[in-house]
Amino acid sequence: MDIYAIVTEKIINLLCAEAGISNAVLENQAAYAAGWLKKLRDDRKLLIRAAAHAQHATDYILYRQHTA
């Protein structure tokens, strides 16, 4: 598993929220997320990096422009 798998999951969550689609946690999603616990415990900044990448990709998909 690498960071891109968790980024993909986060992108799905963000896009579902934006579209008003319920993203209910299914049993297989919970099991998948449980597999990330060790990685997240080993690298405390992994979730922050993944969330930042996911937000950037979601903004790109939705054609959002940010002024920096």
N, C-alpha and C positions, 0 to 999 in steps of 0.2 A: 504494500500500500504506500502511496505517496501523497503529497499535499494536494495534488490535483483531484483526487477522489473526494476529499472533504470539501474542496472548493466547489466541485460539481454539485454536491449535496446542498451546499449553502446557496448556490445560484438557483437551484430548483426551489428552495424555500422562499427566497426573495421574489422570484417571478410569480410564484403562487400567491404570495401576499399581495403583490402589485395587481394581479388579475382578479383578486377576490376569490381564488380557488382554495377550498379547504385542503390543507396538507396534513391530514390526520396521520398520526404516527401508527404505522402498521407493525406487526410483530417482527417482520423481517427487517424493517428499517431500524427498529430498536436493537436487534441483534447486530446489525451492521455497525450501528453507532457504538455499541459496547466494544467492538473490536478496536475502536480508536482510543479507548480510554488509556491503554498503556502508552501509546504514542503521545497523547496529550499530557500524560503525567511526566514523560521523559523530556518533552519539549514544551515548556510553558507558553512559549510565544507562537506555537503552531496555529492555534485557533485564531489568534489576532491576524497573522499573515494570511490564513485561509479566508477569513472574513473580508479582509481588505481586497484580496484578489477577486472574491465573489462579488463584492459591491462594484468594483471596477467593471467586471464583465457584465453584470446586470445593467449598469448605466449604459454601457456600450450597446447592448442588445436593445434597450429602450430608447436609444438615441438621446440620452441625457448629456448635456454639456456642463462641466464644472469649471468655474474660473479659479485658477490657482494663483 
